[in-house]
Amino acid sequence: MSSYVSCITGKPSQLSIEALTDCQLLVFTYETLQSLYRQSQHWERFGRLLAEYLSIGLEERMVGLLMLSPEERYHQLLESNKQKILERIPQHYIANYLGITPVSLSRIRNRIHKK
């Protein structure tokens, strides 16, 4: 995992990334990735697709935070393909991801369960 902007600019990341569960990673430097891009059109295509995927994710996240209410963001998260993740991580991390407090998330969850 890495900050994509940090890789491209060579500047330190403003974010930290922490694994919340055990995982396995394939690790290589950004220079190695750049070398692969130069060697093969397949790797270059991989890089373009990765950049597109990241761009879509960022725009969806921004739109959600700007245009949706916290309850709508929570509903959207529940309807996404992230169900297994939601089952494994503490609620305060989910609240943080939604841009709300854990107390607000608890209230939203209670309203949804009462319906």
C-alpha positions in Angstrom: 0.0 0.0 0.0 1.2 3.4 -0.8 0.2 7.0 -1.3 -0.1 7.2 -5.1 0.6 10.9 -5.0 3.7 10.4 -2.9 5.0 7.8 -5.4 4.5 10.1 -8.3 5.9 13.3 -6.7 8.6 11.7 -4.6 7.4 13.8 -1.6 6.6 12.2 1.8 3.0 11.1 2.1 0.6 13.2 4.2 -1.3 10.0 5.0 -0.4 6.8 6.8 -1.8 3.5 5.9 -2.3 0.8 8.5 -3.5 -2.8 8.0 -6.3 -3.6 10.3 -6.0 -7.4 9.7 -3.3 -9.8 8.7 -2.4 -9.6 5.1 0.2 -10.5 2.5 1.8 -7.9 0.3 4.0 -8.0 -2.8 6.5 -5.2 -2.3 8.6 -3.4 -4.9 9.8 0.1 -5.3 8.2 2.7 -7.5 11.4 2.7 -9.6 10.9 -1.0 -10.2 7.3 -0.3 -11.4 8.6 2.5 -13.7 11.1 0.0 -15.1 8.3 -2.5 -15.8 6.3 0.2 -17.6 9.2 0.8 -19.9 9.7 -2.9 -20.6 6.2 -3.9 -21.5 3.0 -2.4 -22.8 1.1 -4.9 -20.6 2.6 -3.3 -17.5 2.0 0.2 -18.9 -1.6 -0.7 -19.4 -1.7 -2.1 -15.8 -0.5 1.3 -14.6 -3.1 3.2 -16.6 -5.9 1.0 -15.3 -4.6 1.4 -11.7 -4.5 5.2 -12.1 -8.1 5.1 -13.5 -9.3 2.9 -10.7 -7.8 5.3 -8.1 -9.2 8.3 -9.8 -12.7 6.8 -9.9 -12.4 5.9 -6.2 -11.3 9.4 -5.2 -14.1 11.1 -7.2 -16.7 8.8 -5.7 -15.4 9.5 -2.2 -15.4 13.3 -2.7 -18.9 13.3 -4.2 -20.2 11.2 -1.3 -18.6 13.5 1.3 -19.9 16.6 -0.4 -23.3 15.6 -1.7 -24.6 12.9 0.6 -25.8 13.0 4.2 -24.1 10.7 6.7 -27.0 8.3 6.6 -26.9 8.2 2.8 -23.1 7.5 2.9 -23.7 4.7 5.4 -26.5 3.2 3.2 -24.1 3.4 0.2 -21.4 1.6 2.2 -23.8 -1.1 3.3 -24.8 -1.6 -0.4 -21.3 -1.8 -1.6 -19.1 -4.8 -2.1 -17.3 -4.1 1.2 -19.5 -6.3 3.5 -16.7 -8.6 4.6 -14.6 -5.6 5.5 -17.5 -4.0 7.5 -17.8 -7.2 9.5 -14.1 -7.3 10.5 -13.3 -3.7 11.5 -14.2 -1.7 14.6 -17.2 0.7 14.3 -15.0 3.8 15.1 -13.0 3.2 11.9 -16.2 2.9 9.9 -17.4 6.2 11.5 -14.1 7.9 10.6 -14.4 6.7 7.0 -17.9 8.1 6.8 -16.7 11.4 8.3 -18.9 11.2 11.4 -18.4 10.4 15.1 -19.0 6.9 16.5 -22.0 8.3 18.4 -23.5 9.5 15.1 -22.9 6.2 13.5 -24.6 4.4 16.4 -27.7 6.7 16.0 -27.8 6.0 12.3 -27.6 2.3 12.8 -30.3 2.4 15.4 -32.6 4.3 13.1 -32.0 1.8 10.3 -32.6 -1.2 12.5 -35.9 0.3 13.8 -37.2 0.7 10.2 
